[in-house]
């Protein structure tokens, strides 16, 4: 049993942490939040130089050919620093879908640009009124000449503000959910860009007879999407663990330095025990992030999917606990935009509402006999 | 958690499973699977078989029956035993007094006690807690005063589990009342048939009888039954309690309870989404805790022995809570069938047979409230974690 990071993974983590400690402190991040882009193109190019933007792509497409372990190491560091750049949107989702469903030509056309930091992607699948199911879409794909046109509205598209290309789910004339590539600059594409609640950028995107090409074969793409979501959920789990870790230590530091009634408030047992319970939640979350990572290597798809969702369920619950307590134990300062801890509450809340929420995950994991054996 | 195990570890688990299910009599295992307590005879019979096959004390030194297994292999051994519904070797013998004697006892004590401790020829009881020394164990007052070749022991122990079967009791006693609490405690072995030893039952809220008060009234204890050095008993006690690190999670117990609840509650679970949701959350958290156990085990091999690890307090804290939640779940699945208090499953002719679990579900729920109290209450565990992270 080897649950430790490999030397290479540890080195990768140290490198990313080093970069972020040097160039991504809380004040820098606050400035980025209110900048026009909302994130840093400079950092984006640094990530590209470190190979982070092609981490899991095959080497022939400009990638580093690494796996979920390395991706988790990077995302945990990003979670600790609350990185704003659209790595999940462009690399994990957009790049992941092109790698999973795209033709060899499409991979060769798109992935090297993503890895080099030149191409931004976004995955547009949520629609107004939709909850968590991938199939509840009405965006329609219609054959047109050698390609297709798409019509419909997508909402809450992470990275949708700046994406050069969209990977879009749309219903084909056969009634299947297909994946399509749409150029962000094409006619018939309009964006309503905004910041998400956690400051990451996104957009609603309106497609009106927008020219599109099928990503790979224009066939039912649900399995390809789900398999990319398995990876994306695992990455989010790691990011949430990084954020929770930082919240716990911010809180611990605060309890030890804040003086009231003549003592640091860490002398009060009610606060000590609440900090201890945060630690319990964090460690259980850490374990489940590891479970998800290991599960990605499992052969049984149904088991893998259920286990990855179980991980997100545990981590979402833990993150809600840790984040709410972190703000509470900080008192008023935790409510301010200026102090970091509230930003972690915002990010982990958004994570818990990304792909599937606690209730939906409870349903999914509990279906078909649940997680553990009967007997 | 097959995911995290190597091929060799999985083969080891398979070997354990095969051994437990083929060598331990099915009638003993069936009783445990149906939620009944093992009898004294069940426990002794099971431990004899385990000991004959070198499976009772794998964590002891090699010369006294140990196996030099890794911490992970010992964990697998213990979990597979639970999952096969095999009564564990007496924890007082094999996990508590045995390792203390083997580590700190004289050669004479080792030869006198270790073989019979491994085989359960001696049934040991644990004399630690006192009426006024619970979480604050070091405040214990039972005294041992040297008198020639003997100690004269006076005082009272309590919560002494299964002392009604006890042949011997290992006790923490105060040998020096003049120094700081922890430095005046010794570890002695007392024959429970000695004049002046009285065992009195404590009846618990579940209707069962598993704990006792043990009184010592001028009990003469030969001085050669002192383990190690006088006034070093606190060190030995800490060593003993440190051995419980990962077993307190009780993953096997939780899994067995979940499995049984799912078997008995199939229809209810399909029909009641709120109950299903609770079950799901319990299953997920159990999976998380199992990985936390494995993480602690993986670290144990790389950390110097005795290094405190606050994550082992997470295991006790969440483990006890999940064991309790799992017991409560079965209670909720049974509904009104769990209400009658019955000693036996038999019903008069013409009456419907009882649902499985009807007799034991609510008593187990009541009984298991103990899990967050014993072995360092959960509040003590929170204090240990807080101390580690806040460094006070």
Contacts between the chains, C-beta under 8 A, distances in Angstrom:
chain1	res1	chain2	res2	distance
A	1	B	4	5.6
A	1	B	5	5.9
A	1	B	6	5.8
A	1	B	9	6.0
A	1	B	72	5.7
A	1	B	294	6.5
A	1	B	297	7.7
A	1	B	298	6.0
A	2	B	6	7.8
A	2	B	298	7.6
A	3	B	4	6.4
A	3	B	294	6.4
A	3	B	295	5.9
A	3	B	298	4.7
A	4	B	298	7.0
A	248	B	389	7.5
A	252	B	389	5.5
A	252	B	390	6.0
A	255	B	390	6.5
A	256	B	390	6.4
A	256	B	391	8.0
A	266	B	390	5.0
A	266	B	392	6.5
A	267	B	392	7.4
A	269	B	383	7.7
A	269	B	386	7.9
A	272	B	382	7.3
A	272	B	383	7.0
A	272	B	386	3.7
A	272	B	390	6.3
A	273	B	379	7.2
A	273	B	382	4.4
A	273	B	383	7.5
A	273	B	386	6.3
A	275	B	386	5.8
A	275	B	389	6.2
A	275	B	390	6.4
A	276	B	381	7.8
A	276	B	382	4.1
A	276	B	383	7.5
A	276	B	385	3.8
A	276	B	386	4.5
A	276	B	389	7.2
A	277	B	382	6.9
A	279	B	310	6.8
A	279	B	314	7.2
A	279	B	385	5.2
A	279	B	389	5.6
A	280	B	314	5.0
A	280	B	317	6.0
A	280	B	318	6.1
A	280	B	385	7.1
A	283	B	292	5.9
A	283	B	311	5.5
A	283	B	314	5.0
A	284	B	285	6.8
A	284	B	288	4.4
A	284	B	289	6.8
A	284	B	292	6.3
A	284	B	314	7.2
A	284	B	318	6.6
A	285	B	288	7.6
A	286	B	292	8.0
A	286	B	295	7.7
A	287	B	288	4.8
A	287	B	289	7.3
A	287	B	290	8.0
A	287	B	291	3.6
A	287	B	292	4.4
A	287	B	295	6.1
A	288	B	284	7.7
A	288	B	287	7.2
A	288	B	288	4.6
A	288	B	291	6.8
A	290	B	4	7.9
A	290	B	291	5.8
A	290	B	295	7.4
A	291	B	1	7.8
A	291	B	3	6.8
A	291	B	4	8.0
A	291	B	287	6.3
A	291	B	288	7.1
A	291	B	291	5.2
A	294	B	3	4.3
A	294	B	4	5.9
A	295	B	3	6.1
A	297	B	3	7.9
A	298	B	3	6.7
A	307	B	3	7.6
A	307	B	287	7.7
A	310	B	283	7.6
A	310	B	284	4.5
A	310	B	287	6.1
A	313	B	280	7.8
A	313	B	281	7.5
A	313	B	284	5.3
A	314	B	284	5.1
A	314	B	285	6.3
A	314	B	287	7.7
A	314	B	288	5.0
A	317	B	281	7.6
A	359	B	277	8.0
A	362	B	277	4.9
A	362	B	280	5.1
A	362	B	281	6.6
A	363	B	277	7.8
A	365	B	280	5.1
A	365	B	283	7.5
A	365	B	284	6.3
A	366	B	276	4.9
A	366	B	277	6.4
A	366	B	279	6.8
A	366	B	280	3.6
A	369	B	262	7.8
A	370	B	262	7.0
A	370	B	276	7.8
A	370	B	279	6.4
A	370	B	280	5.9
A	370	B	283	5.5
A	371	B	280	7.0
A	371	B	283	4.1
A	371	B	284	6.3
A	371	B	287	6.3
A	372	B	255	6.2
A	372	B	258	5.3
A	372	B	259	6.9
A	372	B	262	7.7
A	372	B	283	4.8
A	372	B	286	6.7
A	372	B	287	7.3
A	373	B	255	7.9
A	373	B	259	5.6
A	373	B	262	7.7
A	374	B	259	5.5
A	374	B	262	3.6
A	374	B	263	4.8
A	374	B	266	7.4
A	375	B	259	4.0
A	375	B	260	7.3
A	375	B	262	7.6
A	375	B	263	5.9
